[in-house]
């Protein structure tokens, strides 16, 4: 099956960015130029540019053009996406290190977050998600065993906790808070950062129809990660 033109354009741009031929903040060809180069419609070229902008590879500025985005990885504040998909959509390599997968007792904070009694058994996982072999996110997740009894049986080198939980306990609601933090010594080692590196922490609770499924602490090195979003308002 022939590769769709918009996919060819995306791969062309990703190759230019990855190879360093197009540097950070450099202007990329316009929709018209890409349409002429790939012998396709302007709408097809626009789709390629739009999709790459949505994944943080490009930045579009009305009246100015389209540019290679900054080197920090970007996630949306308004959408909950699988981090593996985010990284792959940028054309980068994804890998993960599973540091822990066990059962523990709920502290007061975790018990409140999951709607359980303090001291109740909960499942706990620790993973480091990497982009181009460099740690991008330290994920600590506490899971309600009543709703996800087989969590400890999973191999999270094959699928992320987000992927698995979305399948067995489909997400119906989520709440998160975002703040700047300083990583402790262990977290600094896990993220391969210096003690002076500021970090961005996201605390997230997710619900299914049956109740609270998980509470996650997601820590990102500030030099490698940023949050962004785009809102459209109807008059």
Secondary structure, DSSP 8 states (H G I E B T S, - for coil): ----HHHHHHHHHHHHHHHTSS-TT-B---HHHHHHHHT--HHHHHHHHHHHHHTTSEEEETTTEEEE--SSEEEESS----HHHHHHHTT--EEEEEEEEEEEE--HHHHHHHT--TT-EEEEEEEEEEETTEEEEEEEEEE-TTT-TTGGG--TTTS-HHHHHHHHS---EEEEEEEEEE--HHHHHHHT--TT-EEEEEEEEEEETTEEEEEEEEEEETTTEEEE-------
